[in-house]
Amino acid sequence: MLPSGSPDPVEEGVDTVAKYRILDELGAGGMGKVYRGLLIGRAGFQRPIVIKQVRRGGDAQQVKLFVEEARRYAVLDHENIGRIFDFEEVDGQLCIILELIDGWSLVEYIARHNEDGRLPDVELSVFIVSRVCRALQYVFERARIAHRDISPSNIMMTTEGTVKLIDFGIAARSGARESYIAGKPAYMAPEMVVERRADHRSDIFALGTVLYEMLTGERLFPGDTADKVLEQVVVGNIPLAKDTNPDVPEAVQE
C-alpha cells in the first residue's frame, strides 16, 4: 500500500509525458506551420495526427483568426471533412490538432497524371467533386460559412477512397464582405475579387474550376501573375472542357 499522500505512479508517469509531440514539418502558410505529430497516451498508446501551429510571434489579430478557425472547425463533423480533435498549446504555441489523412491531395493526383501524360478518369473526377459538394452542403447548412479556399491543395483522398475537404483557415460567414482578397487567385469566384464577398455559391464556383482542371489538365484561369489571373476571373471567359478533352460526356459538360 502506498503511504498517505503519495502520488499514483501511473498518473505521475502520464503527467511527465507531453500529450502531443511534433515530428516533422508538412508545410507552411501565412497563419503558421503544419506538422506531422503524435498523440501520446497511456501504456505506449500513440496516434498519428496533424498539428497546425500559429506563427511564432503572431500579432493579436493573427491569434484571433487562429482561434476563430478552431471554433469553426469544432462544430463540423462529417465524413467528407478533415476532423479536428483538439485545440491546445504544444511547445508553448497555440495549435489545432487535426486528423492525419492517409492519402494524397488533388495537387498530387493531378500532377501524377500529368507526369504520365494522361488525364484523370472522368467518372472518378465527377465522384470526387460530388463528395466535396456533400461537404459544402453540410458546412453551409450546419454553420452558414463559406470555405473561400476550395482548391486542389485543400481536397484530399484517403487510401480507402474517402474524399476530404480540409483547411478552414480563411473561412468566413457566408455573404460577409471582407477588407481584403482571400484565397488562391486561380480558384476564385468573380464576386470574391470585385466585391470581396463570398457565400456558398462562391465555393461551388471554385469547385467548378477544380473540376475543369481535372477534366482538362489545365487551369481554367491561367496567367503569369496574380493580377493577370484575377483579370481572367473577372472577365469570365469560360471555355468548354469538351473542347480540350473530347471524352467529357455531354451531361458532364452541362
GUSENU-626522 format. One record per residue: residue number from 1; x, y, z of N, C-alpha, C in turn. Coordinates in steps of 0.1 Angstrom, whole numbers, plus 5000, padded with zeros to 4 digits. Atoms other than C-alpha are relative to their C-alpha. Layout:
// residues N
> num|nc1|nc2|nc3|cac1|cac2|cac3|cc1|cc2|cc3
> NUM|X|Y|Z|X|Y|Z|X|Y|Z
...
***
This chain:
// residues 254
> num|nc1|nc2|nc3|cac1|cac2|cac3|cc1|cc2|cc3
> 1|5009|4988|5000|5000|5000|5000|5009|5012|5000
> 2|4992|4988|5000|5013|5035|4992|4997|5008|5012
> 3|5002|4991|4989|5019|5059|5020|4990|5011|4997
> 4|5010|4989|5002|4992|5085|5026|5007|5012|4993
> 5|4995|4988|5007|4997|5114|5002|5010|4997|4989
> 6|4991|5004|5011|5020|5095|4978|4993|5001|4987
> 7|5006|4999|5013|5014|5102|4941|4997|4986|4993
> 8|5003|5013|5007|4998|5074|4920|5011|4999|4989
> 9|4989|5001|5009|5027|5061|4899|4996|5000|4985
> 10|5005|4999|5014|5006|5057|4867|4997|5014|4996
> 11|5003|4987|5002|4993|5092|4870|5012|5009|4999
> 12|4988|4992|5000|5027|5106|4878|5008|4998|4986
> 13|4993|5003|5012|5042|5089|4847|4993|5007|4988
> 14|5007|4993|5011|5015|5103|4824|5002|5015|5000
> 15|4999|4985|4999|5018|5138|4837|5014|5005|4995
> 16|4987|4996|5004|5055|5138|4828|5002|4999|4985
> 17|4999|5001|5014|5049|5130|4792|4990|5010|4993
> 18|5008|4991|5008|5037|5156|4767|4989|4993|4993
> 19|5012|5006|5007|5002|5149|4753|5002|4999|4985
> 20|4998|4999|5014|5013|5159|4718|5015|5002|4997
> 21|4986|4999|5004|5047|5155|4701|5001|5004|4985
> 22|4997|4996|5014|5058|5173|4669|5011|4991|4994
> 23|4990|5008|5007|5077|5151|4644|5007|5007|4989
> 24|4994|4993|5012|5083|5169|4611|4990|5009|4994
> 25|5009|4990|5007|5070|5198|4591|4994|4995|4987
> 26|5006|5004|5012|5045|5192|4564|4998|5012|4990
> 27|5001|4988|5009|5041|5228|4551|4998|5012|5009
> 28|5002|4988|4993|5037|5264|4560|4991|5010|4992
> 29|5008|4990|5007|5014|5293|4552|5000|5013|5008
> 30|5000|4987|4994|5005|5328|4562|4997|5000|5015
> 31|5005|5001|4986|4989|5317|4595|5011|4993|5009
> 32|4990|5007|4992|5017|5294|4606|5005|4988|4993
> 33|4994|5012|5006|5031|5259|4601|4991|4988|5003
> 34|5008|5013|4998|5016|5224|4598|5011|4989|5001
> 35|4991|5011|4997|5034|5194|4613|4993|4987|5001
> 36|5004|5013|4997|5031|5157|4614|5003|4998|5015
> 37|4997|5001|4985|5028|5147|4651|4994|4987|5005
> 38|5006|5012|4993|5017|5121|4676|4992|5004|5012
> 39|5007|4999|4987|4991|5119|4703|5005|4989|5009
> 40|4994|5009|4991|5007|5103|4733|4990|4996|5011
> 41|5009|5005|4989|4985|5082|4757|5007|4991|5010
> 42|4995|5009|4991|4989|5057|4784|5005|4987|4994
> 43|4995|5013|5004|5008|5024|4781|5005|4999|4986
> 44|4994|5000|5013|5026|5033|4750|4991|5004|4988
> 45|5009|4997|5011|4995|5044|4731|5005|5012|4992
> 46|4996|4989|5009|5003|5066|4701|4990|5001|4988
> 47|5009|4998|5012|4981|5081|4673|5006|5011|4991
> 48|4995|4990|5009|4994|5099|4642|4990|5011|4999
> 49|5009|4989|5001|4979|5134|4640|5007|5011|4991
> 50|4995|4987|5006|4984|5168|4622|4999|5011|5010
> 51|5000|4988|4991|4994|5198|4643|5002|5012|4992
> 52|4999|4987|5007|4987|5232|4629|5003|5010|5010
> 53|4995|4991|4989|5006|5258|4649|5000|5014|4995
> 54|5001|4986|5003|5000|5295|4649|5015|5005|4999
> 55|4987|4995|5002|5030|5315|4637|5006|5006|5013
> 56|4994|4995|4988|5055|5323|4664|5001|5016|4999
> 57|5000|4985|5000|5053|5360|4674|4989|5006|4993
> 58|5011|4995|5007|5020|5363|4657|4993|5011|5008
> 59|5007|4989|4993|5001|5395|4665|4986|4996|5005
> 60|5013|5003|4994|4968|5397|4683|4989|4996|4990
> 61|5009|5003|5010|4948|5397|4651|5002|4986|4994
> 62|4997|5014|5005|4965|5366|4638|4996|4989|5010
> 63|5004|5009|4989|4959|5348|4671|4985|4999|5000
> 64|5015|4999|5001|4922|5359|4669|4995|4991|4989
> 65|5005|5008|5012|4918|5344|4634|5003|4986|5002
> 66|4997|5014|4998|4935|5312|4645|4990|4994|5010
> 67|5010|5004|4990|4911|5309|4675|4987|4998|4993
> 68|5012|5001|5007|4882|5316|4652|4999|4987|4990
> 69|4999|5012|5008|4894|5288|4628|4997|4988|5008
> 70|5002|5012|4991|4894|5263|4657|4985|4999|5004
> 71|5014|5000|4996|4859|5274|4667|4991|4995|4988
> 72|5008|5005|5012|4846|5269|4631|5001|4985|4998
> 73|4997|5014|5001|4862|5235|4629|4992|4992|5010
> 74|5005|5008|4989|4848|5224|4662|4986|4995|4998
> 75|5014|5004|5002|4812|5223|4650|4998|4992|4988
> 76|5001|5007|5013|4819|5204|4618|5004|4985|5003
> 77|4997|5014|4999|4817|5166|4619|4993|4992|4989
> 78|5005|5006|5012|4813|5150|4585|5010|4991|4994
> 79|4990|5009|5006|4829|5121|4567|5008|5006|4989
> 80|4992|4994|5011|4840|5143|4538|5007|5013|5005
> 81|4993|4989|4995|4856|5169|4561|5011|4995|5009
> 82|4989|5003|4991|4890|5166|4578|4996|5004|5014
> 83|5005|4998|4987|4882|5163|4615|5010|5006|5009
> 84|4992|4994|4990|4895|5184|4644|4999|4992|5013
> 85|5000|5008|4987|4905|5166|4677|5001|5009|5012
> 86|4997|4992|4988|4917|5194|4700|5005|5014|4996
> 87|4994|4987|5002|4928|5230|4704|5008|5002|5013
> 88|4991|5001|4988|4958|5231|4728|5013|5007|4997
> 89|4987|4995|5002|4992|5245|4734|5010|4988|4999
> 90|4990|5010|5002|5021|5225|4721|5013|5007|4999
> 91|4988|4993|4999|5056|5236|4730|4998|5015|5001
> 92|5003|4986|4997|5041|5269|4742|4993|5007|4989
> 93|5007|4993|5011|5023|5277|4710|4986|4994|4998
> 94|5013|5005|5003|4986|5275|4702|5000|4991|4988
> 95|5001|5010|5011|4978|5245|4680|4986|4995|4998
> 96|5012|5007|5004|4949|5230|4662|5004|4985|4997
> 97|4996|5014|5002|4951|5192|4664|4989|4993|4991
> 98|5008|5005|5011|4937|5175|4633|5003|4986|4996
> 99|4999|5014|5006|4931|5141|4617|5011|5000|4990
> 100|4990|5003|5011|4961|5128|4597|4994|4992|4990
> 101|5007|5007|5011|4947|5118|4564|5011|4992|4992
> 102|4991|5009|5007|4965|5088|4549|4996|4999|4985
> 103|5003|4999|5014|4964|5096|4512|5008|5011|4993
> 104|4993|4990|5008|4972|5124|4488|4990|5011|4996
> 105|5008|4988|5004|4959|5158|4477|4997|4999|4985
> 106|5002|4999|5015|4944|5166|4443|5011|5006|4993
> 107|4987|4995|5006|4976|5185|4436|5008|4989|4995
> 108|4992|5011|5003|4995|5153|4438|4993|4991|4989
> 109|5008|5008|5010|4967|5134|4419|5001|5005|4986
> 110|4999|4994|5013|4967|5158|4390|5014|5000|4995
> 111|4986|5000|5004|5005|5161|4389|5004|4986|4995
> 112|4996|5014|5004|5009|5123|4387|4994|4997|4986
> 113|5006|5003|5014|4985|5121|4357|5008|5008|4990
> 114|4992|4992|5010|5004|5150|4340|5013|4993|4997
> 115|4987|5007|5002|5037|5131|4346|4998|4988|4990
> 116|5002|5012|5009|5021|5100|4329|4994|5004|4987
> 117|5005|4996|5013|5008|5121|4300|4986|4996|4998
> 118|5015|5004|5001|4971|5113|4307|4992|5009|5009
> 119|5010|4992|4992|4940|5129|4322|4994|4991|5010
> 120|5008|5008|4990|4922|5117|4353|4988|4995|4994
> 121|5012|5006|5005|4893|5094|4347|4988|5010|5003
> 122|5011|4991|4999|4861|5115|4341|4991|4996|5011
> 123|5010|5004|4990|4838|5094|4363|5006|5002|5014
> 124|4994|4998|4987|4863|5095|4392|5001|5015|5003
> 125|4999|4985|4997|4867|5133|4388|4986|5005|5005
> 126|5014|4996|4996|4829|5137|4390|4997|4995|5014
> 127|5002|5005|4987|4828|5114|4420|5007|5009|5011
> 128|4992|4992|4991|4855|5134|4438|4992|5014|5003
> 129|5007|4987|4998|4836|5167|4432|4987|4998|5007
> 130|5013|5003|4993|4803|5151|4443|5002|4999|5015
> 131|4998|5001|4985|4818|5143|4477|5004|5013|5006
> 132|4997|4987|4995|4832|5178|4481|4987|5008|5001
> 133|5014|4994|5000|4796|5190|4472|4993|4996|5013
> 134|5007|5005|4988|4783|5169|4501|5006|5008|5012
> 135|4993|4992|4989|4809|5186|4524|4995|5014|5001
> 136|5004|4986|5000|4800|5221|4513|4985|5002|5004
> 137|5014|4999|4996|4763|5215|4517|4999|4999|5015
> 138|5000|5001|4986|4769|5203|4552|5005|5012|5007
> 139|4994|4989|4994|4791|5232|4560|4991|5012|5000
> 140|5009|4988|5001|4766|5258|4548|4988|4998|5009
> 141|5012|5003|4992|4736|5241|4565|5003|5000|5015
> 142|4996|5001|4986|4755|5235|4597|5005|5013|5006
> 143|4993|4988|4994|4775|5267|4602|4998|5013|4992
> 144|5002|4987|5008|4765|5292|4574|5013|5007|4998
> 145|4987|4994|5003|4801|5297|4565|5004|4997|4985
> 146|4994|5003|5013|4819|5299|4532|5015|4996|5002
> 147|4986|5005|4998|4852|5280|4529|5010|5010|4994
> 148|4992|4989|5007|4868|5306|4505|5013|4995|4995
> 149|4987|5004|5005|4897|5284|4496|4999|4986|4994
> 150|5002|5013|5007|4884|5255|4476|5010|4999|4988
> 151|4989|5002|5010|4914|5243|4455|5006|4986|5001
> 152|4995|5014|5000|4933|5211|4447|5008|4997|5013
> 153|4992|5003|4988|4956|5215|4477|4991|4998|5013
> 154|5009|5002|4988|4926|5215|4501|4990|4989|4998
> 155|5009|5012|5002|4909|5184|4487|5009|4988|5001
> 156|4991|5012|4998|4924|5151|4499|4992|4987|4997
> 157|5006|5014|5002|4917|5114|4491|5008|4990|5008
> 158|4993|5010|4992|4924|5086|4515|5003|4988|4992
> 159|4997|5012|5007|4938|5053|4506|4988|4991|4999
> 160|5013|5008|5000|4903|5038|4513|4990|5006|4990
> 161|5009|4994|5010|4887|5062|4487|4991|5010|5005
> 162|5008|4989|4995|4872|5088|4510|5006|5013|4996
> 163|4996|4986|5004|4873|5124|4498|4998|5009|5012
> 164|5000|4991|4988|4881|5150|4525|5003|5015|4996
> 165|4997|4986|5001|4878|5188|4524|5007|5004|5012
> 166|4992|4996|4989|4904|5204|4546|5002|5015|5000
> 167|4995|4986|4998|4917|5238|4559|4990|5010|4999
> 168|5010|4990|4999|4891|5262|4570|5006|5013|5006
> 169|4992|4989|4995|4918|5288|4578|4995|5014|4997
> 170|5005|4986|5004|4902|5317|4559|4985|4999|4997
> 171|5014|5000|5001|4866|5306|4561|4993|5012|5007
> 172|5007|4988|4994|4841|5334|4569|4985|4998|4999
> 173|5015|5000|5000|4804|5340|4575|4995|5002|4986
> 174|5005|4999|5014|4786|5334|4542|4994|5013|4997
> 175|5005|4987|5004|4779|5367|4524|5007|5012|5006
> 176|4994|4989|4994|4801|5388|4546|5011|5006|4991
> 177|4990|4992|5008|4823|5415|4530|5013|5000|5008
> 178|4987|4999|4993|4860|5415|4538|5008|5012|4995
> 179|4991|4988|5004|4886|5443|4537|5011|4996|4991
> 180|4989|5005|5008|4909|5421|4517|4996|4988|4991
> 181|5003|5011|5009|4910|5395|4489|5007|4987|5006
> 182|4994|5012|4994|4915|5360|4504|4997|4988|4991
> 183|5001|5012|5008|4921|5327|4486|5011|4999|4990
> 184|4990|5002|5010|4941|5314|4457|4994|5006|4987
> 185|5006|4993|5011|4935|5336|4426|4994|4991|4989
> 186|5005|5009|5011|4931|5307|4401|4987|4993|5003
> 187|5012|5007|4997|4902|5293|4420|4990|5009|5007
> 188|5009|4991|4994|4883|5324|4430|4988|5002|4991
> 189|5012|4996|5007|4848|5334|4421|5001|5015|4997
> 190|4999|4985|5003|4843|5369|4405|4997|5009|5011
> 191|5004|4991|4989|4825|5383|4435|5010|5001|5011
> 192|4989|5000|4990|4855|5374|4457|5010|5011|4996
> 193|4990|4990|5005|4876|5397|4435|4994|5014|5000
> 194|5006|4987|5002|4852|5425|4427|4994|5006|5013
> 195|5007|4995|4988|4831|5427|4459|5006|4996|5013
> 196|4994|5005|4988|4854|5409|4483|4990|4994|5010
> 197|5011|5007|4993|4824|5388|4493|4999|4986|4995
> 198|5001|5014|5004|4819|5351|4493|4988|4993|5007
> 199|5010|5008|4993|4790|5328|4500|5001|4985|4995
> 200|4999|5014|5004|4782|5291|4494|5001|4998|4985
> 201|4999|5001|5015|4778|5298|4456|5014|5002|4996
> 202|4986|4998|5004|4814|5311|4455|5008|4987|5002
> 203|4993|5013|4998|4826|5278|4469|4997|4990|4989
> 204|5004|5009|5011|4806|5259|4442|5007|5004|4987
> 205|4993|4995|5012|4821|5281|4415|5015|4996|5001
> 206|4986|5004|4998|4856|5274|4429|5002|4985|4997
> 207|4999|5015|5002|4849|5237|4429|4998|4997|4985
> 208|5002|5002|5015|4838|5240|4392|5014|5002|4993
> 209|4987|4998|5006|4873|5254|4384|5009|4988|5003
> 210|4992|5012|4996|4888|5224|4402|4996|4988|4990
> 211|5005|5011|5009|4866|5200|4381|5005|5003|4986
> 212|4995|4997|5013|4876|5218|4349|5015|4996|4999
> 213|4986|5003|5000|4913|5213|4358|5002|4985|5000
> 214|4999|5014|5001|4907|5176|4364|4997|4994|4987
> 215|5004|5004|5013|4889|5172|4332|5009|5003|4988
> 216|4991|4996|5011|4914|5190|4310|5015|5000|5003
> 217|4985|4999|4996|4947|5191|4329|5005|5014|4999
> 218|4996|4986|5001|4947|5229|4325|4992|5008|5010
> 219|5007|4991|4992|4937|5257|4348|4990|5008|4992
> 220|5011|4992|5007|4905|5275|4339|5005|5014|4998
> 221|4995|4986|5001|4921|5309|4346|5015|5001|5001
> 222|4986|5000|5000|4957|5309|4336|5006|5015|5001
> 223|4994|4987|4999|4982|5338|4340|5013|4999|5006
> 224|4987|5001|4995|5018|5345|4347|5001|5007|5014
> 225|5000|4993|4987|5010|5368|4377|4986|4999|5006
> 226|5013|5000|4993|4982|5370|4403|4991|5010|4993
> 227|5009|4990|5007|4969|5402|4386|4994|4995|4987
> 228|5005|5005|5013|4966|5385|4352|4990|4989|5003
> 229|5010|5010|4997|4948|5356|4368|4987|5006|5004
> 230|5012|4993|4995|4924|5378|4386|4992|5007|4989
> 231|5007|4993|5012|4917|5397|4354|4992|4989|4992
> 232|5007|5010|5007|4908|5364|4338|4987|4995|5007
> 233|5011|5003|4991|4885|5356|4367|4988|5009|4998
> 234|5010|4989|5002|4866|5389|4363|4994|5000|4986
> 235|5005|5000|5014|4864|5387|4325|4990|4988|4998
> 236|5009|5011|5000|4848|5353|4329|4999|4992|4987
> 237|5001|5007|5012|4857|5337|4296|5002|4985|5003
> 238|5000|5014|4995|4848|5300|4303|5000|4991|4988
> 239|5000|5009|5011|4859|5276|4276|4993|4987|5003
> 240|5007|5013|4997|4842|5242|4272|5011|4990|5003
> 241|4990|5011|4996|4861|5213|4289|5000|4990|4988
> 242|5001|5010|5010|4849|5191|4260|5009|5004|4988
> 243|4991|4996|5011|4870|5212|4235|5014|4996|5002
> 244|4987|5004|4997|4901|5202|4253|5001|4985|5002
> 245|5001|5014|4998|4890|5167|4263|4987|4994|4994
> 246|5012|5006|5007|4866|5150|4238|4993|4989|5008
> 247|5006|5011|4993|4860|5122|4263|4990|5005|5011
> 248|5009|4994|4990|4840|5146|4285|4985|4998|4995
> 249|5014|5002|5005|4803|5134|4282|4992|5013|5000
> 250|5008|4988|5001|4777|5160|4273|4993|5003|5013
> 251|5006|4998|4987|4760|5155|4307|5009|5007|5009
> 252|4990|4994|4991|4792|5164|4325|5003|5014|4995
> 253|4997|4986|5005|4798|5194|4302|4989|5009|5004
> 254|5011|4992|4996|4763|5207|4310|5001|5003|5015
***
